[in-house]
């Protein structure tokens, strides 16, 4: 994820990002390599941003 996309917020919904996280864990067989861990960390940051955006929008 580029810094620009982080500044603008997530363009995907939390559900979409969560599905990608789940797929990553399935592909990895429950054990993440260093590269997969880095991808996971980026996805979690994106997921958290999407959740925050949903909460702000609901308020």
C-alpha positions, -999 to 999 in steps of 0.1 A, spaced: 0 0 0 14 34 -9 15 63 15 -9 81 -8 -35 54 -4 -30 54 33 -36 92 35 -68 89 15 -81 60 35 -91 26 24 -109 23 -9 -121 -12 0 -146 -21 26 -135 -38 58 -153 -69 47 -133 -70 15 -100 -66 33 -110 -92 59 -117 -117 31 -82 -111 17 -67 -116 52 -86 -149 55 -75 -160 21 -39 -152 29 -40 -174 60 -56 -202 40 -29 -200 13 -2 -199 39 -16 -229 57 -16 -211 91 21 -202 91 32 -169 75 65 -165 58 83 -131 63 69 -118 30 34 -130 39 37 -115 74 45 -81 58 15 -84 35 -6 -94 65 5 -63 85 -4 -40 56 -38 -57 53 -45 -53 90 -36 -16 88 -59 -12 58 -87 -31 76 -84 -9 107 -86 22 85 -117 9 68 -133 1 102 -125 36 114 -140 51 83 -172 30 89 -174 42 125 -169 79 115 -194 76 87 -220 60 111 -215 89 136 
